[in-house]
Amino acid sequence: MDGVVLYGSRVVIPLEMRKFVLDDLHVAHQGKERTLKRARQCVYWPIWQMTL
């Protein structure tokens, strides 16, 4: 995948894309814990827990 940075198996999300990614994860309306679990499985950014 050209231009995609991985942290292990998770995609590193650039600062300017974080709100979009969070909104997309939340669309499923699975509640906070399930949304956080899903985020931990597929995306990464430094100190992300503090921003959620």
mmCIF entry with sequence, helices, sheets and N, C-alpha, C, O atoms, coordinates in Angstrom:
data_MODEL
# 
_entry.id   MODEL 
# 
_entity.id                         1 
_entity.type                       polymer 
_entity.pdbx_number_of_molecules   1 
# 
_entity_poly.entity_id                      1 
_entity_poly.type                           'polypeptide(L)' 
_entity_poly.nstd_linkage                   no 
_entity_poly.nstd_monomer                   no 
_entity_poly.pdbx_seq_one_letter_code       MDGVVLYGSRVVIPLEMRKFVLDDLHVAHQGKERTLKRARQCVYWPIWQMTL 
_entity_poly.pdbx_seq_one_letter_code_can   MDGVVLYGSRVVIPLEMRKFVLDDLHVAHQGKERTLKRARQCVYWPIWQMTL 
_entity_poly.pdbx_strand_id                 A 
# 
loop_
_entity_poly_seq.entity_id 
_entity_poly_seq.num 
_entity_poly_seq.mon_id 
_entity_poly_seq.hetero 
1 1  MET n 
1 2  ASP n 
1 3  GLY n 
1 4  VAL n 
1 5  VAL n 
1 6  LEU n 
1 7  TYR n 
1 8  GLY n 
1 9  SER n 
1 10 ARG n 
1 11 VAL n 
1 12 VAL n 
1 13 ILE n 
1 14 PRO n 
1 15 LEU n 
1 16 GLU n 
1 17 MET n 
1 18 ARG n 
1 19 LYS n 
1 20 PHE n 
1 21 VAL n 
1 22 LEU n 
1 23 ASP n 
1 24 ASP n 
1 25 LEU n 
1 26 HIS n 
1 27 VAL n 
1 28 ALA n 
1 29 HIS n 
1 30 GLN n 
1 31 GLY n 
1 32 LYS n 
1 33 GLU n 
1 34 ARG n 
1 35 THR n 
1 36 LEU n 
1 37 LYS n 
1 38 ARG n 
1 39 ALA n 
1 40 ARG n 
1 41 GLN n 
1 42 CYS n 
1 43 VAL n 
1 44 TYR n 
1 45 TRP n 
1 46 PRO n 
1 47 ILE n 
1 48 TRP n 
1 49 GLN n 
1 50 MET n 
1 51 THR n 
1 52 LEU n 
# 
_struct_asym.id          A 
_struct_asym.entity_id   1 
# 
loop_
_struct_conf.conf_type_id 
_struct_conf.id 
_struct_conf.pdbx_PDB_helix_id 
_struct_conf.beg_label_comp_id 
_struct_conf.beg_label_asym_id 
_struct_conf.beg_label_seq_id 
_struct_conf.pdbx_beg_PDB_ins_code 
_struct_conf.end_label_comp_id 
_struct_conf.end_label_asym_id 
_struct_conf.end_label_seq_id 
_struct_conf.pdbx_end_PDB_ins_code 
_struct_conf.beg_auth_comp_id 
_struct_conf.beg_auth_asym_id 
_struct_conf.beg_auth_seq_id 
_struct_conf.end_auth_comp_id 
_struct_conf.end_auth_asym_id 
_struct_conf.end_auth_seq_id 
_struct_conf.pdbx_PDB_helix_class 
_struct_conf.details 
_struct_conf.pdbx_PDB_helix_length 
HELX_P HELX_P1 AA1 LEU A 15 ? MET A 17 ? LEU A 15 MET A 17 5 ? 3  
HELX_P HELX_P2 AA2 ARG A 18 ? HIS A 26 ? ARG A 18 HIS A 26 1 ? 9  
HELX_P HELX_P3 AA3 LYS A 32 ? CYS A 42 ? LYS A 32 CYS A 42 1 ? 11 
HELX_P HELX_P4 AA4 TRP A 48 ? THR A 51 ? TRP A 48 THR A 51 5 ? 4  
# 
_struct_conf_type.id          HELX_P 
_struct_conf_type.criteria    ? 
_struct_conf_type.reference   ? 
# 
_struct_sheet.id               AA1 
_struct_sheet.type             ? 
_struct_sheet.number_strands   3 
_struct_sheet.details          ? 
# 
loop_
_struct_sheet_order.sheet_id 
_struct_sheet_order.range_id_1 
_struct_sheet_order.range_id_2 
_struct_sheet_order.offset 
_struct_sheet_order.sense 
AA1 1 2 ? anti-parallel 
AA1 2 3 ? parallel      
# 
loop_
_struct_sheet_range.sheet_id 
_struct_sheet_range.id 
_struct_sheet_range.beg_label_comp_id 
_struct_sheet_range.beg_label_asym_id 
_struct_sheet_range.beg_label_seq_id 
_struct_sheet_range.pdbx_beg_PDB_ins_code 
_struct_sheet_range.end_label_comp_id 
_struct_sheet_range.end_label_asym_id 
_struct_sheet_range.end_label_seq_id 
_struct_sheet_range.pdbx_end_PDB_ins_code 
_struct_sheet_range.beg_auth_comp_id 
_struct_sheet_range.beg_auth_asym_id 
_struct_sheet_range.beg_auth_seq_id 
_struct_sheet_range.end_auth_comp_id 
_struct_sheet_range.end_auth_asym_id 
_struct_sheet_range.end_auth_seq_id 
AA1 1 LEU A 6  ? TYR A 7  ? LEU A 6  TYR A 7  
AA1 2 ARG A 10 ? VAL A 12 ? ARG A 10 VAL A 12 
AA1 3 VAL A 43 ? TYR A 44 ? VAL A 43 TYR A 44 
# 
loop_
_atom_site.group_PDB 
_atom_site.id 
_atom_site.type_symbol 
_atom_site.label_atom_id 
_atom_site.label_alt_id 
_atom_site.label_comp_id 
_atom_site.label_asym_id 
_atom_site.label_entity_id 
_atom_site.label_seq_id 
_atom_site.pdbx_PDB_ins_code 
_atom_site.Cartn_x 
_atom_site.Cartn_y 
_atom_site.Cartn_z 
_atom_site.occupancy 
_atom_site.B_iso_or_equiv 
_atom_site.pdbx_formal_charge 
_atom_site.auth_seq_id 
_atom_site.auth_comp_id 
_atom_site.auth_asym_id 
_atom_site.auth_atom_id 
_atom_site.pdbx_PDB_model_num 
ATOM 1   N N  . MET A 1 1  ? 0.850   -1.177 0.000  1.00 0.00 ? 1  MET A N  1 
ATOM 2   C CA . MET A 1 1  ? 0.000   0.000  0.000  1.00 0.00 ? 1  MET A CA 1 
ATOM 3   C C  . MET A 1 1  ? 0.892   1.235  0.000  1.00 0.00 ? 1  MET A C  1 
ATOM 4   O O  . MET A 1 1  ? 1.594   1.501  0.976  1.00 0.00 ? 1  MET A O  1 
ATOM 5   N N  . ASP A 1 2  ? 0.864   1.965  -1.062 1.00 0.00 ? 2  ASP A N  1 
ATOM 6   C CA . ASP A 1 2  ? 1.706   3.144  -1.203 1.00 0.00 ? 2  ASP A CA 1 
ATOM 7   C C  . ASP A 1 2  ? 1.310   4.246  -0.229 1.00 0.00 ? 2  ASP A C  1 
ATOM 8   O O  . ASP A 1 2  ? 0.137   4.605  -0.123 1.00 0.00 ? 2  ASP A O  1 
ATOM 9   N N  . GLY A 1 3  ? 2.299   4.776  0.479  1.00 0.00 ? 3  GLY A N  1 
ATOM 10  C CA . GLY A 1 3  ? 2.072   5.897  1.367  1.00 0.00 ? 3  GLY A CA 1 
ATOM 11  C C  . GLY A 1 3  ? 1.403   5.572  2.687  1.00 0.00 ? 3  GLY A C  1 
ATOM 12  O O  . GLY A 1 3  ? 1.111   6.484  3.460  1.00 0.00 ? 3  GLY A O  1 
ATOM 13  N N  . VAL A 1 4  ? 1.152   4.313  2.971  1.00 0.00 ? 4  VAL A N  1 
ATOM 14  C CA . VAL A 1 4  ? 0.507   3.925  4.226  1.00 0.00 ? 4  VAL A CA 1 
ATOM 15  C C  . VAL A 1 4  ? 1.585   3.480  5.206  1.00 0.00 ? 4  VAL A C  1 
ATOM 16  O O  . VAL A 1 4  ? 2.398   2.608  4.897  1.00 0.00 ? 4  VAL A O  1 
ATOM 17  N N  . VAL A 1 5  ? 1.585   4.082  6.382  1.00 0.00 ? 5  VAL A N  1 
ATOM 18  C CA . VAL A 1 5  ? 2.541   3.734  7.425  1.00 0.00 ? 5  VAL A CA 1 
ATOM 19  C C  . VAL A 1 5  ? 1.841   2.824  8.419  1.00 0.00 ? 5  VAL A C  1 
ATOM 20  O O  . VAL A 1 5  ? 0.727   3.105  8.861  1.00 0.00 ? 5  VAL A O  1 
ATOM 21  N N  . LEU A 1 6  ? 2.501   1.739  8.761  1.00 0.00 ? 6  LEU A N  1 
ATOM 22  C CA . LEU A 1 6  ? 1.925   0.789  9.710  1.00 0.00 ? 6  LEU A CA 1 
ATOM 23  C C  . LEU A 1 6  ? 2.691   0.808  11.023 1.00 0.00 ? 6  LEU A C  1 
ATOM 24  O O  . LEU A 1 6  ? 3.901   1.032  11.047 1.00 0.00 ? 6  LEU A O  1 
ATOM 25  N N  . TYR A 1 7  ? 1.979   0.571  12.105 1.00 0.00 ? 7  TYR A N  1 
ATOM 26  C CA . TYR A 1 7  ? 2.548   0.352  13.429 1.00 0.00 ? 7  TYR A CA 1 
ATOM 27  C C  . TYR A 1 7  ? 2.093   -1.044 13.806 1.00 0.00 ? 7  TYR A C  1 
ATOM 28  O O  . TYR A 1 7  ? 0.990   -1.228 14.321 1.00 0.00 ? 7  TYR A O  1 
ATOM 29  N N  . GLY A 1 8  ? 2.947   -2.029 13.547 1.00 0.00 ? 8  GLY A N  1 
ATOM 30  C CA . GLY A 1 8  ? 2.516   -3.418 13.653 1.00 0.00 ? 8  GLY A CA 1 
ATOM 31  C C  . GLY A 1 8  ? 1.547   -3.681 12.519 1.00 0.00 ? 8  GLY A C  1 
ATOM 32  O O  . GLY A 1 8  ? 1.900   -3.527 11.349 1.00 0.00 ? 8  GLY A O  1 
ATOM 33  N N  . SER A 1 9  ? 0.341   -4.073 12.851 1.00 0.00 ? 9  SER A N  1 
ATOM 34  C CA . SER A 1 9  ? -0.671  -4.310 11.818 1.00 0.00 ? 9  SER A CA 1 
ATOM 35  C C  . SER A 1 9  ? -1.678  -3.167 11.722 1.00 0.00 ? 9  SER A C  1 
ATOM 36  O O  . SER A 1 9  ? -2.631  -3.234 10.946 1.00 0.00 ? 9  SER A O  1 
ATOM 37  N N  . ARG A 1 10 ? -1.460  -2.113 12.518 1.00 0.00 ? 10 ARG A N  1 
ATOM 38  C CA . ARG A 1 10 ? -2.403  -0.987 12.538 1.00 0.00 ? 10 ARG A CA 1 
ATOM 39  C C  . ARG A 1 10 ? -1.916  0.156  11.652 1.00 0.00 ? 10 ARG A C  1 
ATOM 40  O O  . ARG A 1 10 ? -0.713  0.383  11.523 1.00 0.00 ? 10 ARG A O  1 
ATOM 41  N N  . VAL A 1 11 ? -2.845  0.859  11.052 1.00 0.00 ? 11 VAL A N  1 
ATOM 42  C CA . VAL A 1 11 ? -2.535  2.004  10.204 1.00 0.00 ? 11 VAL A CA 1 
ATOM 43  C C  . VAL A 1 11 ? -2.285  3.220  11.087 1.00 0.00 ? 11 VAL A C  1 
ATOM 44  O O  . VAL A 1 11 ? -3.093  3.531  11.962 1.00 0.00 ? 11 VAL A O  1 
ATOM 45  N N  . VAL A 1 12 ? -1.158  3.913  10.860 1.00 0.00 ? 12 VAL A N  1 
ATOM 46  C CA . VAL A 1 12 ? -0.858  5.149  11.583 1.00 0.00 ? 12 VAL A CA 1 
ATOM 47  C C  . VAL A 1 12 ? -1.669  6.265  10.933 1.00 0.00 ? 12 VAL A C  1 
ATOM 48  O O  . VAL A 1 12 ? -1.587  6.485  9.725  1.00 0.00 ? 12 VAL A O  1 
ATOM 49  N N  . ILE A 1 13 ? -2.447  6.962  11.744 1.00 0.00 ? 13 ILE A N  1 
ATOM 50  C CA . ILE A 1 13 ? -3.344  8.003  11.246 1.00 0.00 ? 13 ILE A CA 1 
ATOM 51  C C  . ILE A 1 13 ? -2.686  9.372  11.405 1.00 0.00 ? 13 ILE A C  1 
ATOM 52  O O  . ILE A 1 13 ? -2.346  9.767  12.521 1.00 0.00 ? 13 ILE A O  1 
ATOM 53  N N  . PRO A 1 14 ? -2.502  10.105 10.294 1.00 0.00 ? 14 PRO A N  1 
ATOM 54  C CA . PRO A 1 14 ? -1.936  11.453 10.379 1.00 0.00 ? 14 PRO A CA 1 
ATOM 55  C C  . PRO A 1 14 ? -2.874  12.389 11.151 1.00 0.00 ? 14 PRO A C  1 
ATOM 56  O O  . PRO A 1 14 ? -4.088  12.190 11.169 1.00 0.00 ? 14 PRO A O  1 
ATOM 57  N N  . LEU A 1 15 ? -2.304  13.387 11.771 1.00 0.00 ? 15 LEU A N  1 
ATOM 58  C CA . LEU A 1 15 ? -3.061  14.336 12.595 1.00 0.00 ? 15 LEU A CA 1 
ATOM 59  C C  . LEU A 1 15 ? -4.289  14.891 11.874 1.00 0.00 ? 15 LEU A C  1 
ATOM 60  O O  . LEU A 1 15 ? -5.373  14.955 12.453 1.00 0.00 ? 15 LEU A O  1 
ATOM 61  N N  . GLU A 1 16 ? -4.124  15.285 10.630 1.00 0.00 ? 16 GLU A N  1 
ATOM 62  C CA . GLU A 1 16 ? -5.230  15.914 9.907  1.00 0.00 ? 16 GLU A CA 1 
ATOM 63  C C  . GLU A 1 16 ? -6.364  14.946 9.565  1.00 0.00 ? 16 GLU A C  1 
ATOM 64  O O  . GLU A 1 16 ? -7.437  15.389 9.153  1.00 0.00 ? 16 GLU A O  1 
ATOM 65  N N  . MET A 1 17 ? -6.158  13.654 9.724  1.00 0.00 ? 17 MET A N  1 
ATOM 66  C CA . MET A 1 17 ? -7.185  12.656 9.409  1.00 0.00 ? 17 MET A CA 1 
ATOM 67  C C  . MET A 1 17 ? -7.856  12.065 10.652 1.00 0.00 ? 17 MET A C  1 
ATOM 68  O O  . MET A 1 17 ? -8.812  11.301 10.519 1.00 0.00 ? 17 MET A O  1 
ATOM 69  N N  . ARG A 1 18 ? -7.389  12.391 11.833 1.00 0.00 ? 18 ARG A N  1 
ATOM 70  C CA . ARG A 1 18 ? -7.871  11.734 13.056 1.00 0.00 ? 18 ARG A CA 1 
ATOM 71  C C  . ARG A 1 18 ? -9.355  11.953 13.317 1.00 0.00 ? 18 ARG A C  1 
ATOM 72  O O  . ARG A 1 18 ? -10.056 11.005 13.672 1.00 0.00 ? 18 ARG A O  1 
ATOM 73  N N  . LYS A 1 19 ? -9.853  13.173 13.153 1.00 0.00 ? 19 LYS A N  1 
ATOM 74  C CA . LYS A 1 19 ? -11.276 13.420 13.393 1.00 0.00 ? 19 LYS A CA 1 
ATOM 75  C C  . LYS A 1 19 ? -12.123 12.612 12.416 1.00 0.00 ? 19 LYS A C  1 
ATOM 76  O O  . LYS A 1 19 ? -13.133 12.028 12.809 1.00 0.00 ? 19 LYS A O  1 
ATOM 77  N N  . PHE A 1 20 ? -11.729 12.575 11.166 1.00 0.00 ? 20 PHE A N  1 
ATOM 78  C CA . PHE A 1 20 ? -12.457 11.799 10.166 1.00 0.00 ? 20 PHE A CA 1 
ATOM 79  C C  . PHE A 1 20 ? -12.504 10.325 10.551 1.00 0.00 ? 20 PHE A C  1 
ATOM 80  O O  . PHE A 1 20 ? -13.554 9.688  10.456 1.00 0.00 ? 20 PHE A O  1 
ATOM 81  N N  . VAL A 1 21 ? -11.372 9.785  10.982 1.00 0.00 ? 21 VAL A N  1 
ATOM 82  C CA . VAL A 1 21 ? -11.305 8.372  11.368 1.00 0.00 ? 21 VAL A CA 1 
ATOM 83  C C  . VAL A 1 21 ? -12.182 8.111  12.590 1.00 0.00 ? 21 VAL A C  1 
ATOM 84  O O  . VAL A 1 21 ? -12.916 7.123  12.619 1.00 0.00 ? 21 VAL A O  1 
ATOM 85  N N  . LEU A 1 22 ? -12.119 8.975  13.590 1.00 0.00 ? 22 LEU A N  1 
ATOM 86  C CA . LEU A 1 22 ? -12.959 8.804  14.779 1.00 0.00 ? 22 LEU A CA 1 
ATOM 87  C C  . LEU A 1 22 ? -14.441 8.861  14.421 1.00 0.00 ? 22 LEU A C  1 
ATOM 88  O O  . LEU A 1 22 ? -15.238 8.062  14.911 1.00 0.00 ? 22 LEU A O  1 
ATOM 89  N N  . ASP A 1 23 ? -14.798 9.805  13.569 1.00 0.00 ? 23 ASP A N  1 
ATOM 90  C CA . ASP A 1 23 ? -16.200 9.899  13.136 1.00 0.00 ? 23 ASP A CA 1 
ATOM 91  C C  . ASP A 1 23 ? -16.624 8.625  12.425 1.00 0.00 ? 23 ASP A C  1 
ATOM 92  O O  . ASP A 1 23 ? -17.725 8.122  12.646 1.00 0.00 ? 23 ASP A O  1 
ATOM 93  N N  . ASP A 1 24 ? -15.753 8.104  11.574 1.00 0.00 ? 24 ASP A N  1 
ATOM 94  C CA . ASP A 1 24 ? -16.056 6.879  10.834 1.00 0.00 ? 24 ASP A CA 1 
ATOM 95  C C  . ASP A 1 24 ? -16.209 5.686  11.778 1.00 0.00 ? 24 ASP A C  1 
ATOM 96  O O  . ASP A 1 24 ? -17.115 4.871  11.604 1.00 0.00 ? 24 ASP A O  1 
ATOM 97  N N  . LEU A 1 25 ? -15.337 5.580  12.767 1.00 0.00 ? 25 LEU A N  1 
ATOM 98  C CA . LEU A 1 25 ? -15.437 4.488  13.737 1.00 0.00 ? 25 LEU A CA 1 
ATOM 99  C C  . LEU A 1 25 ? -16.727 4.590  14.550 1.00 0.00 ? 25 LEU A C  1 
ATOM 100 O O  . LEU A 1 25 ? -17.332 3.575  14.896 1.00 0.00 ? 25 LEU A O  1 
ATOM 101 N N  . HIS A 1 26 ? -17.137 5.810  14.849 1.00 0.00 ? 26 HIS A N  1 
ATOM 102 C CA . HIS A 1 26 ? -18.320 6.019  15.683 1.00 0.00 ? 26 HIS A CA 1 
ATOM 103 C C  . HIS A 1 26 ? -19.633 5.764  14.936 1.00 0.00 ? 26 HIS A C  1 
ATOM 104 O O  . HIS A 1 26 ? -20.661 5.510  15.564 1.00 0.00 ? 26 HIS A O  1 
ATOM 105 N N  . VAL A 1 27 ? -19.604 5.828  13.616 1.00 0.00 ? 27 VAL A N  1 
ATOM 106 C CA . VAL A 1 27 ? -20.817 5.662  12.803 1.00 0.00 ? 27 VAL A CA 1 
ATOM 107 C C  . VAL A 1 27 ? -21.564 4.379  13.144 1.00 0.00 ? 27 VAL A C  1 
ATOM 108 O O  . VAL A 1 27 ? -22.790 4.335  13.046 1.00 0.00 ? 27 VAL A O  1 
ATOM 109 N N  . ALA A 1 28 ? -20.850 3.346  13.538 1.00 0.00 ? 28 ALA A N  1 
ATOM 110 C CA . ALA A 1 28 ? -21.487 2.063  13.845 1.00 0.00 ? 28 ALA A CA 1 
ATOM 111 C C  . ALA A 1 28 ? -22.332 2.127  15.120 1.00 0.00 ? 28 ALA A C  1 
ATOM 112 O O  . ALA A 1 28 ? -23.115 1.213  15.380 1.00 0.00 ? 28 ALA A O  1 
ATOM 113 N N  . HIS A 1 29 ? -22.187 3.192  15.920 1.00 0.00 ? 29 HIS A N  1 
ATOM 114 C CA . HIS A 1 29 ? -22.959 3.370  17.156 1.00 0.00 ? 29 HIS A CA 1 
ATOM 115 C C  . HIS A 1 29 ? -22.883 2.139  18.060 1.00 0.00 ? 29 HIS A C  1 
ATOM 116 O O  . HIS A 1 29 ? -23.904 1.626  18.518 1.00 0.00 ? 29 HIS A O  1 
ATOM 117 N N  . GLN A 1 30 ? -21.656 1.675  18.309 1.00 0.00 ? 30 GLN A N  1 
ATOM 118 C CA . GLN A 1 30 ? -21.460 0.486  19.132 1.00 0.00 ? 30 GLN A CA 1 
ATOM 119 C C  . GLN A 1 30 ? -21.160 0.821  20.587 1.00 0.00 ? 30 GLN A C  1 
ATOM 120 O O  . GLN A 1 30 ? -20.885 -0.081 21.378 1.00 0.00 ? 30 GLN A O  1 
ATOM 121 N N  . GLY A 1 31 ? -21.207 2.072  20.950 1.00 0.00 ? 31 GLY A N  1 
ATOM 122 C CA . GLY A 1 31 ? -20.877 2.471  22.308 1.00 0.00 ? 31 GLY A CA 1 
ATOM 123 C C  . GLY A 1 31 ? -19.386 2.740  22.442 1.00 0.00 ? 31 GLY A C  1 
ATOM 124 O O  . GLY A 1 31 ? -18.589 2.360  21.583 1.00 0.00 ? 31 GLY A O  1 
ATOM 125 N N  . LYS A 1 32 ? -19.026 3.402  23.537 1.00 0.00 ? 32 LYS A N  1 
ATOM 126 C CA . LYS A 1 32 ? -17.644 3.839  23.733 1.00 0.00 ? 32 LYS A CA 1 
ATOM 127 C C  . LYS A 1 32 ? -16.663 2.671  23.788 1.00 0.00 ? 32 LYS A C  1 
ATOM 128 O O  . LYS A 1 32 ? -15.653 2.690  23.083 1.00 0.00 ? 32 LYS A O  1 
ATOM 129 N N  . GLU A 1 33 ? -16.933 1.669  24.598 1.00 0.00 ? 33 GLU A N  1 
ATOM 130 C CA . GLU A 1 33 ? -15.985 0.563  24.766 1.00 0.00 ? 33 GLU A CA 1 
ATOM 131 C C  . GLU A 1 33 ? -15.756 -0.215 23.474 1.00 0.00 ? 33 GLU A C  1 
ATOM 132 O O  . GLU A 1 33 ? -14.616 -0.541 23.143 1.00 0.00 ? 33 GLU A O  1 
ATOM 133 N N  . ARG A 1 34 ? -16.811 -0.511 22.751 1.00 0.00 ? 34 ARG A N  1 
ATOM 134 C CA . ARG A 1 34 ? -16.659 -1.244 21.484 1.00 0.00 ? 34 ARG A CA 1 
ATOM 135 C C  . ARG A 1 34 ? -15.944 -0.395 20.436 1.00 0.00 ? 34 ARG A C  1 
ATOM 136 O O  . ARG A 1 34 ? -15.141 -0.907 19.656 1.00 0.00 ? 34 ARG A O  1 
ATOM 137 N N  . THR A 1 35 ? -16.240 0.906  20.423 1.00 0.00 ? 35 THR A N  1 
ATOM 138 C CA . THR A 1 35 ? -15.569 1.799  19.480 1.00 0.00 ? 35 THR A CA 1 
ATOM 139 C C  . THR A 1 35 ? -14.086 1.864  19.795 1.00 0.00 ? 35 THR A C  1 
ATOM 140 O O  . THR A 1 35 ? -13.260 1.808  18.884 1.00 0.00 ? 35 THR A O  1 
ATOM 141 N N  . LEU A 1 36 ? -13.730 1.982  21.078 1.00 0.00 ? 36 LEU A N  1 
ATOM 142 C CA . LEU A 1 36 ? -12.321 2.003  21.473 1.00 0.00 ? 36 LEU A CA 1 
ATOM 143 C C  . LEU A 1 36 ? -11.629 0.691  21.118 1.00 0.00 ? 36 LEU A C  1 
ATOM 144 O O  . LEU A 1 36 ? -10.493 0.695  20.646 1.00 0.00 ? 36 LEU A O  1 
ATOM 145 N N  . LYS A 1 37 ? -12.300 -0.414 21.341 1.00 0.00 ? 37 LYS A N  1 
ATOM 146 C CA . LYS A 1 37 ? -11.731 -1.722 21.001 1.00 0.00 ? 37 LYS A CA 1 
ATOM 147 C C  . LYS A 1 37 ? -11.456 -1.811 19.503 1.00 0.00 ? 37 LYS A C  1 
ATOM 148 O O  . LYS A 1 37 ? -10.395 -2.270 19.080 1.00 0.00 ? 37 LYS A O  1 
ATOM 149 N N  . ARG A 1 38 ? -12.417 -1.369 18.717 1.00 0.00 ? 38 ARG A N  1 
ATOM 150 C CA . ARG A 1 38 ? -12.246 -1.383 17.263 1.00 0.00 ? 38 ARG A CA 1 
ATOM 151 C C  . ARG A 1 38 ? -11.088 -0.482 16.844 1.00 0.00 ? 38 ARG A C  1 
ATOM 152 O O  . ARG A 1 38 ? -10.296 -0.850 15.977 1.00 0.00 ? 38 ARG A O  1 
ATOM 153 N N  . ALA A 1 39 ? -10.987 0.692  17.456 1.00 0.00 ? 39 ALA A N  1 
ATOM 154 C CA . ALA A 1 39 ? -9.895  1.613  17.145 1.00 0.00 ? 39 ALA A CA 1 
ATOM 155 C C  . ALA A 1 39 ? -8.549  0.986  17.487 1.00 0.00 ? 39 ALA A C  1 
ATOM 156 O O  . ALA A 1 39 ? -7.608  1.073  16.699 1.00 0.00 ? 39 ALA A O  1 
ATOM 157 N N  . ARG A 1 40 ? -8.448  0.361  18.644 1.00 0.00 ? 40 ARG A N  1 
ATOM 158 C CA . ARG A 1 40 ? -7.188  -0.278 19.056 1.00 0.00 ? 40 ARG A CA 1 
ATOM 159 C C  . ARG A 1 40 ? -6.754  -1.375 18.088 1.00 0.00 ? 40 ARG A C  1 
ATOM 160 O O  . ARG A 1 40 ? -5.560  -1.619 17.917 1.00 0.00 ? 40 ARG A O  1 
ATOM 161 N N  . GLN A 1 41 ? -7.704  -2.021 17.469 1.00 0.00 ? 41 GLN A N  1 
ATOM 162 C CA . GLN A 1 41 ? -7.404  -3.122 16.558 1.00 0.00 ? 41 GLN A CA 1 
ATOM 163 C C  . GLN A 1 41 ? -6.915  -2.655 15.194 1.00 0.00 ? 41 GLN A C  1 
ATOM 164 O O  . GLN A 1 41 ? -6.132  -3.354 14.550 1.00 0.00 ? 41 GLN A O  1 
ATOM 165 N N  . CYS A 1 42 ? -7.362  -1.490 14.742 1.00 0.00 ? 42 CYS A N  1 
ATOM 166 C CA . CYS A 1 42 ? -7.066  -1.151 13.352 1.00 0.00 ? 42 CYS A CA 1 
ATOM 167 C C  . CYS A 1 42 ? -6.312  0.148  13.117 1.00 0.00 ? 42 CYS A C  1 
ATOM 168 O O  . CYS A 1 42 ? -5.743  0.325  12.040 1.00 0.00 ? 42 CYS A O  1 
ATOM 169 N N  . VAL A 1 43 ? -6.284  1.068  14.081 1.00 0.00 ? 43 VAL A N  1 
ATOM 170 C CA . VAL A 1 43 ? -5.599  2.339  13.850 1.00 0.00 ? 43 VAL A CA 1 
ATOM 171 C C  . VAL A 1 43 ? -4.669  2.671  15.009 1.00 0.00 ? 43 VAL A C  1 
ATOM 172 O O  . VAL A 1 43 ? -4.785  2.115  16.102 1.00 0.00 ? 43 VAL A O  1 
ATOM 173 N N  . TYR A 1 44 ? -3.733  3.601  14.743 1.00 0.00 ? 44 TYR A N  1 
ATOM 174 C CA . TYR A 1 44 ? -2.776  4.013  15.765 1.00 0.00 ? 44 TYR A CA 1 
ATOM 175 C C  . TYR A 1 44 ? -2.393  5.463  15.535 1.00 0.00 ? 44 TYR A C  1 
ATOM 176 O O  . TYR A 1 44 ? -2.207  5.901  14.400 1.00 0.00 ? 44 TYR A O  1 
ATOM 177 N N  . TRP A 1 45 ? -2.276  6.208  16.646 1.00 0.00 ? 45 TRP A N  1 
ATOM 178 C CA . TRP A 1 45 ? -1.535  7.452  16.663 1.00 0.00 ? 45 TRP A CA 1 
ATOM 179 C C  . TRP A 1 45 ? -1.022  7.650  18.072 1.00 0.00 ? 45 TRP A C  1 
ATOM 180 O O  . TRP A 1 45 ? -1.647  7.206  19.035 1.00 0.00 ? 45 TRP A O  1 
ATOM 181 N N  . PRO A 1 46 ? 0.140   8.333  18.198 1.00 0.00 ? 46 PRO A N  1 
ATOM 182 C CA . PRO A 1 46 ? 0.735   8.514  19.522 1.00 0.00 ? 46 PRO A CA 1 
ATOM 183 C C  . PRO A 1 46 ? -0.236  9.196  20.487 1.00 0.00 ? 46 PRO A C  1 
ATOM 184 O O  . PRO A 1 46 ? -0.905  10.165 20.129 1.00 0.00 ? 46 PRO A O  1 
ATOM 185 N N  . ILE A 1 47 ? -0.301  8.686  21.695 1.00 0.00 ? 47 ILE A N  1 
ATOM 186 C CA . ILE A 1 47 ? -1.115  9.233  22.782 1.00 0.00 ? 47 ILE A CA 1 
ATOM 187 C C  . ILE A 1 47 ? -2.591  9.325  22.386 1.00 0.00 ? 47 ILE A C  1 
ATOM 188 O O  . ILE A 1 47 ? -3.279  10.253 22.810 1.00 0.00 ? 47 ILE A O  1 
ATOM 189 N N  . TRP A 1 48 ? -3.087  8.388  21.587 1.00 0.00 ? 48 TRP A N  1 
ATOM 190 C CA . TRP A 1 48 ? -4.465  8.461  21.102 1.00 0.00 ? 48 TRP A CA 1 
ATOM 191 C C  . TRP A 1 48 ? -5.492  8.302  22.203 1.00 0.00 ? 48 TRP A C  1 
ATOM 192 O O  . TRP A 1 48 ? -6.588  8.851  22.095 1.00 0.00 ? 48 TRP A O  1 
ATOM 193 N N  . GLN A 1 49 ? -5.175  7.571  23.259 1.00 0.00 ? 49 GLN A N  1 
ATOM 194 C CA . GLN A 1 49 ? -6.153  7.393  24.329 1.00 0.00 ? 49 GLN A CA 1 
ATOM 195 C C  . GLN A 1 49 ? -6.549  8.725  24.950 1.00 0.00 ? 49 GLN A C  1 
ATOM 196 O O  . GLN A 1 49 ? -7.694  8.894  25.371 1.00 0.00 ? 49 GLN A O  1 
ATOM 197 N N  . MET A 1 50 ? -5.627  9.666  25.013 1.00 0.00 ? 50 MET A N  1 
ATOM 198 C CA . MET A 1 50 ? -5.916  10.963 25.616 1.00 0.00 ? 50 MET A CA 1 
ATOM 199 C C  . MET A 1 50 ? -6.834  11.805 24.736 1.00 0.00 ? 50 MET A C  1 
ATOM 200 O O  . MET A 1 50 ? -7.461  12.745 25.225 1.00 0.00 ? 50 MET A O  1 
ATOM 201 N N  . THR A 1 51 ? -6.925  11.482 23.443 1.00 0.00 ? 51 THR A N  1 
ATOM 202 C CA . THR A 1 51 ? -7.736  12.289 22.539 1.00 0.00 ? 51 THR A CA 1 
ATOM 203 C C  . THR A 1 51 ? -9.137  11.737 22.375 1.00 0.00 ? 51 THR A C  1 
ATOM 204 O O  . THR A 1 51 ? -9.979  12.380 21.749 1.00 0.00 ? 51 THR A O  1 
ATOM 205 N N  . LEU A 1 52 ? -9.412  10.555 22.925 1.00 0.00 ? 52 LEU A N  1 
ATOM 206 C CA . LEU A 1 52 ? -10.731 9.945  22.758 1.00 0.00 ? 52 LEU A CA 1 
ATOM 207 C C  . LEU A 1 52 ? -11.631 10.231 23.934 1.00 0.00 ? 52 LEU A C  1 
ATOM 208 O O  . LEU A 1 52 ? -12.780 9.790  23.953 1.00 0.00 ? 52 LEU A O  1 
# 
